Every structure is written in structure tokens, then in C-alpha cells.
Amino acid sequence: MAGSYEAMWEKLNLDLDAHAGLLEVLGKFYGDIYLSQDKRLRGMEYLDFVLSEIHGLRIKELQEAKAQGRKVVGTFCVFVPEELVYAADAIQVGLCAGAEAGFDKAEKILPRNTCALIKSFVGFKLSRLCPFFESCDLIVGETTCDGKKKAYEIFGDYAPVYVMEIPQMKQACDRDLWKAEILRFKDTIENLTGRTITAESLKKAIRLINDRRRVLQRLNRLRAAEPTPISGRDVLLINQVSFYDDPARFTQKISELCDELEQKIARGEGVVDGAQRVMLSGCPMAIPNWKLPYIIESSGAVVVGEESCVGTRNTRDLVDETGETLDAMLDALVDRYMRIDCACFTPNRERLDHIVAMARELKVKGVIHYGLSFCQPYGIESFKVEKALREAGIPMLAIETDYSMEDVEQLKTRVEAFVEMIR
């Protein structure tokens, strides 16, 4: 990939040598974790291609769109309403935040005991390693945790940052606050793009993003079959790529993959024999954060669901498509995004109920709760999650880790013991 894109990367002011090293490591890591799998679906070849070109062809597409006058908006969080971005004919993409990149530089402006995701996005930017950052006309942050909230203040010195305030409770006054934030974001996107969001353009954008959610809902229904027809690693990859790829193209490709899955299920074929069904819960996993799923699926288990922002939290709820006026559609956006059950909310009974219901529906033997070190919202809430699961008779293992490889053997020992226990 490197040869054909170096001029573009140089124009984006990437550190070419460090970036080449990153791609080399990423390629090997990907090969070990993904390409080594047996019985993969043919449709996964598209995901392999996207990953191989994620800093190449996709960035080229963004640059071509920018040359035509379209704007690119980068985000870290599922609270940012994509529908408004696409309704203004802009493009929304996820940002690099899933690897131990540039931590030495990040720790010069952030405390060492900052969660890995925050250090990662700051590190990627300061080390000039992420072409998505350099392609963005605006980066949208959000107040889902104190660490992010304060980091965005510092990050604003290095990139154009806009921060949305996320309510911390779900009372009527919190909905009012969130509606005001949606309207403020709409104004910001209109000012950025020079385009007015109309009822027609918003209706089209709502359908575009809902269609992507629908195909991921279909994928989740199919993967729940017994025997399990697709690895949890592959579904995680699909969810991760959904944040970067063109929405319409992604929906079409995953629809084709689901057709293939249906045929595989009809033949009674599974991806692994005798593996224990488990569910992942907790913090989001950005590309290339594949460590824990790989450990789990190398320890006699298979992941059949993810209760996370890179999972069902992002796809469970659709925006109501019945509204015809702009005001009705904006209200539908407010209502849909307020149903997100992020650990930033207090109280958060609905997340506990969702986890228990999901574990039962998927017939899992146990839940593995994943927390990033120094992530207080999910770390503290894991105790309530464990209590709710215990009362439902479902075992849980709490894992706290970061992006390093230093604890792989320790984690493998703990996961293997948990899998043996639930067996």
C-alpha cells in the first residue's frame, strides 16, 4: 500500500517513517489474529481489504470528497448524531484511538494515569500517525467522562475541536439539555458546510444510517445461531469498520455477508466446535484493539455478542422514520440518542437490564466485562453489572487492561480458568 500513497501522506504531514513502521506492525498483528482463522466467510475478504486500505484508499476517497467541497467530521463517540453530518452532505469518520501510539508524546501533556483510549488519540495526533485526523475539518468531542472532557481542552491546541455536552441523567430537564445540544450541533455543521439541513436531506440521512444499523442488527441475530457461524473477532472487526467506511457501501457489503451467513446456518455449519458461548461487555474497542477477543477465542470460548459502543449500544435503537417535518425528525434524533445506555449516566438501571436480557437471549455461559485501566465510569459500574448478573445466575469475569501486550499471558490464564469454570 505504502508506495502509491506516500505523496498523499506527505501532503497530510504524516511522519512517513513512523507511519510505515505502524502499518508494518498492524499488518502482522492483523495477520496473526484474523487471517489465521479457519472457516471464515468469503464476505470477510471485503473487511480484510478495507483494513489493508484503511489509511490508503479510504483516505484518498476523503481527499477527493474534500476537493469537491465536502467537509469531513471526525468523532470518538456514538453520541455524535451522524444523521446531521450526512444531512449537510459532509462525511463522518471514526478516529485512530486503539493502539499504544505516541504515548511518550501524549504523556508530556496528559497524566500517565489517563486511560489508554485518551492517550491513544492524543498520541496519534502528536506523532502525526493518523491520516483521518489530518483529513478532518472538525473533530467532535463529548463530555462522556471527565478524562475526555479535560483532554479535549488540551487537544484544542492541536486540532479544530467542538465539544457536545452529554446529559448525565435522563430526566425531562436532561432531555431539554440534549435537544439544545442537538440544535447547537446542527447550527455548527451548517456553518461548517455552508449548507442548510432540510427535512428532505435529514430524512434521507436518517434512512442511510438506520439502514446501516439494520444490517448490523441482522448480523447480530444471525451470529446468535447454534453452532456459532462467525467468530466474535470477525463481528468486532465489522463493527469497527462501520465507523470508517462509506455507510451505503458498508451496508451493501454486510448485507451480502449476512446472505452468506444464512446459507452457512442452513447447512448447520459452525466456526468452532465445542466452544463456550460468552458475551463481552464494557468499554469500546477501537481498531486495532483486538487483544482480549483474541485471547478469549484462543481459550476455548467464542464471543457471541458485544454490549459496548462498538457493538449493540451503537446499533440497538433506530431513529423513528415517520416524522415528515424537520422539527419532528430532530425530536426523533433526540429520543433515539437519549436511549444510549452509556456508563456516564446515573442511575443506569437500563444498562444492567440490557446486559442481563442480552446474556439470556444469546444463551451465554458467562460474561466477560472489559474495562480500560483508569476508566472510572465502566470500572465502577462493573460492580453493579456483576451483581445484576449474579442475581440472574450468570457468571462474570471482570478484566481491566490497556493496549500493551505485557499482560497477555496473565489475561490468558484468567480467561482460561473462567472458561473452564463455566464449562
Secondary structure, 3 states (H helix, E strand, C coil): CHHHHHHHHHHCCCCHHHHHHHHHHHHHHHHHHHHCCCCCCCCHHHHHHHHHCCCCHHHHHHHHHHHCCCCEEEECCCCCCHHHHHHCCCEEEECCCCCCCCHHHHCCCCCCCCCHHHHHHHHHHHCCCCHHHHHCCEEEEECCCHHHHHHHHHHCCCCCEEEECCCCCCCHHHHHHHHHHHHHHHHHHHHHHCCCCCHHHHHHHHHHHHHHHHHHHHHHHHHCCCCCCCCHHHHHHHHHHCCCCCHHHHHHHHHHHHHHHHHHHHCCCCCCCCCEEEEEEECCCCCCCCHHHHHHHCCCEEEEEEECCCCHHHHCCCCCCCCCCHHHHHHHHHHHHHCCCCCCCCCCHHHHHHHHHHHHHCCCCEEEEEEECCCHHHHHHHHHHHHHHHHCCCCEEEEEECCCCCCHHHHHHHHHHHHHHHC
